[in-house]
Amino acid sequence: MTEIPEHLRKRAEAAKAKAQAAAGGDAPSADGPSADAPAGTAPAGDEKIPSHLLDRGTAAADMPVAAAGVPAVPVGGSGPDGHNQRLLTVVKSGSIQDTRAMPVDKVHVWPHLLVAEFLSALTVTLFTLLFAIFVNAPLLELADFNKTPNPSKAPWYFMGLQELLTMFHPMVAGVTIPGIGLFLLIMAPYIDKNPSKRPEDRKFAISLMTIHLMFWSVLVMIGSFFRGPGFNFVFPWNAGLFFEL
Amino acid sequence: MADDKKSGGLSQMSEQVQASQAWSSIFRPGSIFRKGYSDSPRNRSYVIMNSVLYHLHPVKVKRHAVKVSYTLCLGGLSFFLFIHLTVTGIFLMFFYRPTAAQAWNDIQTLQTAVGFGLLVRNMHRWAAHLMVLSVFLHMARVFYHGAYKPPREFNWVIGVMLLQFTLLLSFTGYLLPWDQLALWAVTVGTNMMGFTPVFGEQVRFVLLGGVEIGTDTLLRWYTLHVLMLPFVLVIFLAIHFWRVRKDGGISGPL
């Protein structure tokens, strides 16, 4: 971010105000020297240099005595033609006042992000380690094609689909519904054209997603915990749990 | 004293090692392992810039991006669980043969006769369930923050693909113990996929490597589980992470 020193900025503003006053409200960005500029003394030449900047190169003696009631005291400049300052170059405002680069509040990845990542990784490792120490992964008896367990259940993340099987034809439950669901999920950013990210502007999108997530979770839970022998509806507190992770 | 001499020798040795060509060939100029680390903004940048982490993280991120309450670390944790599963999975591969005759016995032996076998298998299983959960929650988090909106639309698409690969990885791993749970869960799952319109029979045949589940299915799913799906997933992960940075870091506050 380019910072403009306070005194330079003030000087630029003062010069701008002065030029505007001289130009009689004309835009100061005019390419050529303005007509009402106290010119004549201004060196005719570079048309690209705004007149108000050239004015600053004019000898103080030649400047019209403006508002000040003091009689013009000719100040003899030591330079050529009595000038005591001259224009060396013009730095266009855009090159030093680049306000497009907005400052962003940033922090170093090390340590701020890496420490957080490390700690969360450690927590999860610890959690799985402890869980693995106290809970064993299921290993039932050897696979047997002649002995179908009752009920037979898919892994829990597919229980929603298996639950749909009780309501629809397998092609609808197992292929059409999840297919359309996935397609819509992938297309979400192209369907949802609302540019706002604020929750209060996205009530429809958020409700729709929440309804579907709830719908899915409820199906998974019913399938996992509330389905007993014959995939009939049971209450786990009556019939026991028919669920293996 | 002797102790002083020893420690003096040690520090001299470490100085020599750090001055050696081998050392400087390993650590890039500016690496904190070359010149030591003291906390300064410049060194904080060097930690990232002169290490392989630069492929994953920029030197600086927006302040809100490190707020745990915003991301809940879910994406990072999903990636970490993937690494965790790779490590424990490689351990399991040493003791497992994917044939119907040996698979179940191998797991049984692993649990009873191999040091840490039971523990590592448990960790692999629980981490797998956790990864499905964390990827799912990551997706929900991204949706509720509207983080899939431009310019991040395509990264959302990649993300949904990653969710599917995660489910497939978990599902293919489900069969490998070759117990009653595995066999019948996979039977239910593949029967469902057999109802795909038009190509139903073919889809089922390709998935099972035959007309019914058997030792060929086991080999097929094993290869998918340990090689093909992780390979594809890693490619998608790379694109996912690259796009996070190219799209201007993670999404802003609401």
Contacts between the chains, C-beta under 8 A, distances in Angstrom:
chain1	res1	chain2	res2	distance
A	104	B	62	6.1
A	105	B	62	6.6
A	105	B	63	4.5
A	105	B	64	8.0
A	106	B	60	4.1
A	106	B	61	6.4
A	106	B	62	5.7
A	106	B	63	6.4
A	107	B	60	6.4
A	107	B	61	6.6
A	107	B	62	7.9
A	107	B	63	5.1
A	107	B	66	6.0
A	108	B	41	7.1
A	108	B	44	4.1
A	108	B	45	6.8
A	108	B	48	7.9
A	108	B	59	6.8
A	108	B	60	5.7
A	109	B	48	5.3
A	109	B	53	7.8
A	109	B	57	4.6
A	109	B	58	6.5
A	109	B	59	6.2
A	109	B	60	6.4
A	109	B	61	5.8
A	110	B	44	5.3
A	110	B	47	4.1
A	110	B	48	5.6
A	111	B	44	7.2
A	112	B	61	7.9
A	112	B	66	4.8
A	113	B	57	6.6
A	113	B	61	6.0
A	113	B	65	7.4
A	113	B	66	4.8
A	114	B	53	7.6
A	114	B	57	7.6
A	116	B	66	6.0
A	116	B	68	5.9
A	116	B	73	7.0
A	117	B	73	7.0
A	117	B	76	5.4
A	117	B	80	7.9
A	120	B	68	7.5
A	120	B	73	4.2
A	120	B	76	6.6
A	120	B	77	5.9
A	120	B	80	7.6
A	121	B	76	7.6
A	121	B	77	7.3
A	121	B	80	4.6
A	124	B	77	5.7
A	124	B	80	6.4
A	124	B	81	6.7
A	124	B	84	7.6
A	124	B	130	7.2
A	125	B	84	6.8
A	127	B	130	7.9
A	128	B	84	7.1
A	128	B	123	5.1
A	128	B	126	5.2
A	128	B	127	4.9
A	128	B	130	6.6
A	129	B	119	7.9
A	129	B	123	6.5
A	131	B	122	7.5
A	131	B	126	5.0
A	132	B	119	5.5
A	132	B	120	7.9
A	132	B	122	3.5
A	132	B	123	4.2
A	132	B	125	7.9
A	132	B	126	5.7
A	133	B	119	6.7
A	133	B	122	7.7
A	135	B	122	6.9
A	135	B	126	7.3
A	136	B	118	6.8
A	136	B	122	5.8
A	137	B	121	5.6
A	137	B	122	4.9
A	137	B	124	7.7
A	137	B	125	3.7
A	137	B	126	7.2
A	138	B	179	7.7
A	138	B	181	5.8
A	139	B	104	7.9
A	139	B	107	6.0
A	139	B	108	7.1
A	139	B	111	6.9
A	139	B	177	5.8
A	139	B	179	5.5
A	140	B	179	4.3
A	140	B	180	4.2
A	140	B	181	4.8
A	141	B	179	6.4
A	141	B	180	5.7
A	142	B	104	4.7
A	142	B	178	7.1
A	142	B	179	6.3
A	142	B	180	7.6
A	143	B	100	7.5
A	143	B	104	6.8
A	143	B	178	5.0
A	143	B	179	5.8
A	143	B	180	5.9
A	143	B	182	6.5
A	143	B	183	3.8
A	144	B	180	6.5
A	144	B	183	7.6
A	145	B	183	7.4
A	145	B	213	8.0
A	147	B	180	7.2
A	148	B	184	6.6
A	149	B	180	5.6
A	149	B	181	7.9
A	149	B	184	5.5
A	152	B	184	4.0
A	152	B	185	7.3
A	152	B	187	6.7
A	152	B	188	5.5
A	153	B	184	7.7
A	153	B	185	6.4
A	153	B	188	6.8
A	154	B	185	5.2
A	154	B	188	4.4
A	154	B	189	5.0
A	154	B	192	7.6
A	155	B	170	6.7
A	155	B	171	6.1
A	155	B	174	5.4
A	155	B	185	5.5
A	155	B	189	7.3
A	156	B	129	7.7
A	157	B	132	5.5
A	157	B	136	7.9
A	157	B	167	6.0
A	157	B	170	7.0
A	158	B	171	7.3
A	158	B	188	7.7
A	158	B	189	5.8
A	158	B	192	7.7
A	161	B	192	6.2
A	162	B	188	6.2
A	162	B	192	7.5
A	165	B	192	7.1
A	170	B	191	7.6
A	170	B	192	6.4
A	170	B	195	4.2
A	171	B	195	4.4
A	171	B	196	7.8
A	171	B	197	6.2
A	171	B	200	8.0
A	173	B	192	7.5
A	174	B	192	3.5
A	174	B	193	6.7
A	174	B	195	4.9
A	175	B	192	7.6
A	175	B	193	7.5
A	175	B	195	5.5
A	175	B	196	5.1
A	175	B	197	6.7
A	182	B	160	7.0
A	182	B	164	7.2
A	185	B	160	5.3
A	186	B	156	7.8
A	186	B	157	5.4
A	186	B	160	4.9
A	186	B	161	8.0
A	188	B	143	7.4
A	188	B	148	6.0
A	188	B	156	6.6
A	189	B	148	4.4
A	189	B	149	6.2
A	189	B	150	7.4
A	189	B	152	7.4
A	189	B	153	3.6
A	189	B	156	5.1
A	189	B	157	7.6
A	190	B	153	6.4
A	192	B	148	7.8
A	192	B	149	7.3
A	194	B	149	7.9
A	195	B	149	6.6
A	195	B	150	7.5
A	196	B	146	7.4
A	197	B	145	6.7
A	197	B	146	3.6
A	197	B	147	7.6
A	197	B	149	6.3
A	197	B	251	7.1
A	197	B	252	7.6
A	197	B	254	5.5
A	198	B	146	7.9
A	198	B	254	5.4
A	199	B	144	7.6
A	199	B	254	6.4
A	202	B	146	6.2
A	205	B	146	7.8
A	206	B	144	6.6
A	209	B	140	7.7
A	209	B	143	5.4
A	209	B	144	7.4
A	213	B	140	6.3
A	244	B	181	5.2
A	245	B	125	7.5
A	245	B	129	6.1
